[in-house]
Structure formats: structure tokens, C-alpha cells
Amino acid sequence: MNDLRVPFIRDNLLNVHGGRQPGTPLAGLRILDVGCGGGLLTEPLGRLGADVLGIDPVADSIGTAEVHAWHDPDLRGNVRYRANTLEELSEKGGKGAGQFDAVVASEVVEHLADLETFALCCNQVLKPGGSLFITTINKTKLSYALAIVAAEALRIVPSGSHDWDKFVSPVELERLLESNGFHVESIRGMLYNPLSRAWSWTESTSINYALHAVKLEEEPDPDEDDPDDPTVIVAQAKARRWYN
């Protein structure tokens, strides 16, 4: 999947921030990789020059990622890992609030119980004009047949990895994000071929898709409560758990 998602992130960030130095085109940008696991996506973003923080609530995954990165001297200066949730990082006064040029959540949202809090926390950690990148699975009969039944039968994913009820359609995800301070810039379909074991772009979003959204830069109305106020966001985040 990195063959698609890394260029998707790189090219969209360059469109937003303009051209940068060859070899390390993302130098100077801070990226948060949410649910980073062992760092499969974190590391290539770091090699493109970005300052990347990978977070995951599973401490063992963070340990594995740290060991792997330690053996690559090119990553030691700009790739870091932390056993945290997005909720913890976004809390008022925390080091993550308003600090990132981009947030990446790849194959994450289909595991979340509370997408509203997820969107609020992403908004909180991003700088104004910052980018949110999501790859996930659509909620269709075809996605159930292929991403769950077939994927488990072919042992592409472990049994029980996915819950179809948590899958989200592009329309629903776009509506959720745009009601929480984002503008969706693009949505692209993705297709996995189990025979060639390769990913490719497709016009159809019926199974997997990638989304790029940008945090809006809006001036708050002084006569109204600010829905993006950090205290409101944190209170809502604490009231609900978006991980199982």
C-alpha cells in the first residue's frame, strides 16, 4: 500500500506547501502518524525529510518501531515514536496541540468506535491549513465480501481484524469532516490484487479509498461559543472512548 499512499501524501503536501528541495521534499514539515504500528508508513515519510511522530496505544508496537528505526541512521534525527493516543496528544496545553502540518491515519478509522472525537482531535493537533490523510474501507456489500470474507479466507488479514459495522463510506466521512472544520480536497479509490500482491488506483471507491482534507482557517465569532475551542474538544474527547 505504501506504493500508493506515500506518493499520495507527498504530492498533496507539495501542492499545499509548494516545491521543496529534491531528495527530501518534505523537509521542514511536521507529520503525525496516528496508529503507526511498527512504523511501516512512518519511516518512508521520514526518509522524505519530514519530522514524523508516530503514535500508537500499543506499547509493543512502538517498541518494535523504535528498534527498527534505531538501525537506520538516516531516521534517527527526524522519526520519533510515542505510546500515546490521539486524544492524549490533543489535550489542551499538550505538546501536540496545533503543532502538525499533517496528520496521517492509514487503516485506522475502520477500527474506531467514535469518529466524531477522532475528527475533533485531528483538528486540534493540526496547524491552520494543515492536511489530514486517511485511507480506509468503504461500507458496501462488496467491501464485506472482499475486505472481510475473502481477505480472511486468503489469510491476507487475521480473522476478526475488521468489523463491517465500523466501516465508513466516503460520503459519510466527508460529511463528518466538513462538520468538524475540514474541507475535503480529494477522494481516490484503491484496489488490491491478491495475485500480484500489488495496489493500484481505481475510479471505484467501493472497497478501499484514500482521502485528503485540509483544516479550514476560520475566524471565530466572538458572540458565539467556538466549536473548535480546545476545552470543548478535550471535554468531548474525554467523555467518549473512540478505541475499543
C-alpha positions in Angstrom: 0.0 0.0 0.0 3.0 2.3 0.5 3.4 2.5 -3.3 0.1 4.5 -3.3 -0.2 6.2 0.0 3.4 7.7 0.2 3.1 9.5 -3.2 -0.5 10.5 -2.3 0.7 12.2 0.9 3.9 13.6 -0.7 2.2 15.1 -3.8 -0.7 16.6 -1.9 1.6 18.2 0.7 3.7 19.7 -2.1 0.6 21.1 -3.7 -0.3 22.8 -0.4 3.2 23.9 0.7 5.0 24.4 -2.7 8.1 22.8 -4.0 11.0 21.9 -1.7 14.5 20.5 -2.0 15.0 17.4 -4.2 15.5 14.1 -2.3 13.9 15.4 0.9 10.8 17.2 -0.5 9.0 17.2 2.9 11.8 18.7 4.9 10.6 21.3 7.4 7.1 19.7 7.7 5.9 18.0 10.9 3.7 14.9 10.4 1.7 12.9 12.9 1.2 9.2 12.0 -1.8 8.0 14.1 -1.9 4.3 14.8 1.6 3.9 13.3 2.0 0.2 14.4 5.6 -0.8 13.6 6.3 2.3 11.6 5.6 0.9 8.1 4.4 4.3 6.8 6.2 6.5 9.4 9.7 5.6 8.1 9.2 6.4 4.4 7.7 9.8 5.3 10.8 10.4 7.4 13.1 9.5 4.5 11.4 12.2 2.5 12.7 14.7 5.0 9.6 15.2 7.3 9.8 15.4 11.0 7.5 12.5 11.9 6.0 11.4 15.2 4.4 8.0 15.2 1.9 7.3 17.9 0.1 4.0 18.8 -1.7 2.9 22.0 0.0 -0.5 21.8 3.4 -0.2 23.6 4.8 -3.4 22.0 4.2 -1.9 18.5 6.1 1.3 19.5 8.9 -0.8 20.9 9.2 -2.7 17.6 9.1 0.6 15.6 11.8 2.2 17.8 14.2 -0.8 17.4 13.8 -0.8 13.6 14.3 2.9 13.3 17.4 2.8 15.5 19.2 0.6 13.0 18.7 3.2 10.3 20.9 6.3 10.9 19.0 8.3 8.3 15.9 8.1 10.5 17.3 8.9 14.0 17.1 12.6 13.6 13.6 13.0 12.3 11.5 10.0 13.2 10.2 9.5 16.8 7.7 7.2 18.4 5.4 7.5 21.4 3.0 5.2 23.1 0.1 7.6 23.1 -3.5 8.0 21.8 -4.5 10.9 19.6 -6.8 12.0 22.4 -3.9 12.3 24.9 -1.8 14.2 22.4 -4.5 16.7 21.6 -5.3 17.8 25.2 -5.1 21.5 26.0 -1.6 22.5 26.8 -0.2 19.3 25.3 2.8 19.3 23.0 0.7 18.1 20.1 -1.9 20.9 20.1 -1.7 22.9 16.8 1.8 21.6 16.1 1.5 19.5 13.0 1.4 20.3 9.2 -0.2 17.0 8.5 -2.0 14.1 10.3 -2.0 10.6 8.7 -4.4 7.9 9.7 -3.9 4.9 7.4 -6.1 1.9 8.0 -7.2 3.3 11.4 -10.7 4.8 11.2 -12.3 1.4 10.4 -11.3 0.3 13.9 -12.7 3.3 15.8 -15.9 3.5 17.8 -16.1 7.3 17.9 -15.3 9.1 14.6 -16.6 12.4 15.9 -13.9 12.6 18.6 -11.3 11.4 16.1 -12.1 14.3 13.8 -12.1 16.8 16.7 -8.7 15.6 17.9 -7.2 15.7 14.4 -8.5 19.3 14.0 -6.9 20.2 17.4 -3.4 18.9 16.6 -3.2 20.4 13.2 -2.0 23.9 12.3 -4.5 26.1 10.4 -4.4 24.9 6.8 -2.9 21.6 7.8 -3.7 18.4 5.9 -5.4 15.2 7.1 -4.8 12.0 5.1 -7.0 8.9 5.6 -7.0 5.5 3.9 -9.8 3.2 4.9 -12.5 0.8 3.8 -15.9 1.7 2.3 -19.1 0.3 3.8 -20.5 -1.7 1.0 -21.6 -5.3 0.3 -18.5 -5.7 -1.9 -16.2 -4.5 0.8 -17.7 -7.0 3.2 -17.2 -9.8 0.7 -13.6 -8.8 -0.2 -12.1 -7.0 2.7 -13.5 -9.4 5.3 -14.6 -12.7 3.9 -12.1 -13.1 1.1 -9.2 -11.4 2.9 -9.6 -13.7 5.9 -10.0 -16.8 3.7 -6.8 -15.9 1.9 -5.1 -15.1 5.2 -4.4 -11.5 4.0 -5.6 -10.3 7.4 -6.1 -12.3 10.6 -9.7 -13.5 11.4 -11.7 -10.9 13.2 -9.5 -8.0 12.2 -12.4 -6.0 10.8 -16.0 -5.2 11.9 -18.1 -4.2 8.9 -20.3 -2.0 11.2 -17.4 0.3 11.7 -16.6 0.8 8.0 -17.5 4.3 6.8 -18.5 5.5 3.3 -16.6 8.3 1.6 -19.9 10.4 1.7 -20.3 9.8 5.4 -16.7 10.5 6.2 -16.7 13.7 4.1 -19.8 15.0 5.9 -18.3 14.2 9.3 -15.0 16.0 8.5 -16.7 19.0 6.9 -18.8 19.4 10.0 -15.7 19.5 12.2 -13.6 22.2 10.5 -12.2 20.5 7.4 -12.6 20.8 3.7 -12.2 17.5 1.7 -9.9 18.1 -1.2 -9.9 14.7 -2.9 -11.0 11.1 -2.6 -9.5 8.3 -4.7 -10.4 4.6 -5.0 -7.7 1.9 -4.2 -7.7 -1.7 -5.3 -5.6 -4.6 -4.1 -4.8 -7.5 -6.4 -4.1 -10.7 -4.3 -2.5 -12.4 -7.3 0.1 -9.8 -7.9 0.0 -8.6 -4.3 0.0 -5.0 -5.6 -2.1 -1.9 -5.0 -3.4 0.3 -7.8 -5.6 3.4 -8.1 -9.1 2.9 -9.4 -12.1 5.1 -10.2 -14.2 3.0 -7.9 -14.3 3.7 -4.1 -16.5 0.7 -3.4 -13.8 -1.1 -1.4 -10.7 0.9 -0.3 -10.2 4.6 -0.7 -7.8 7.5 0.2 -8.9 10.9 1.3 -7.2 14.3 1.7 -8.8 17.0 3.7 -7.5 20.5 4.8 -8.2 22.2 8.1 -10.1 25.4 7.5 -8.8 28.8 8.6 -11.9 30.4 10.1 -12.1 33.4 12.4 -14.3 32.6 15.4 -17.5 34.6 16.0 -16.9 36.5 19.3 -20.6 36.3 20.1 -20.8 32.5 19.9 -19.1 29.6 21.6 -16.2 28.4 19.4 -16.8 24.7 18.4 -13.1 24.3 18.0 -12.2 25.7 21.4 -9.6 23.3 23.0 -11.6 23.0 26.2 -14.7 21.9 24.3 -12.7 19.4 22.2 -10.9 17.8 25.2 -14.2 17.6 27.2 -15.9 15.8 24.4 -12.8 13.6 23.8 -12.7 12.6 27.5 -16.4 11.8 27.6 -16.1 9.2 24.9 -13.6 6.5 24.0 -13.0 6.1 20.3 -10.8 3.0 20.7 -12.4 -0.3 21.6 
